[in-house]
């Protein structure tokens, strides 16, 4: 995880990267309940993994709007073959 923040309702938002396959790292968002369990009401079983187009994708930063939406800063890296 690259960035962790506590939401106004006490849940925990964590962003960074995760692996779907052995050769591809994708950007990942996870939300945890106050007691540290994945919040199954968010995404797929508590997380969202997004392929941003590169072999090493990640979310690096998060900002919140006044209407409680969030904006994510991403990065993707290309690896030489």
Beta strands, then each sheet from edge to edge (+ up, - down):
strand 1: 3-6
strand 2: 12-21
strand 3: 24-32
strand 4: 47-50
strand 5: 56-64
strand 6: 70-77
sheet 1: 1+ 2- 3+ 4-
sheet 2: 5+ 6-
end
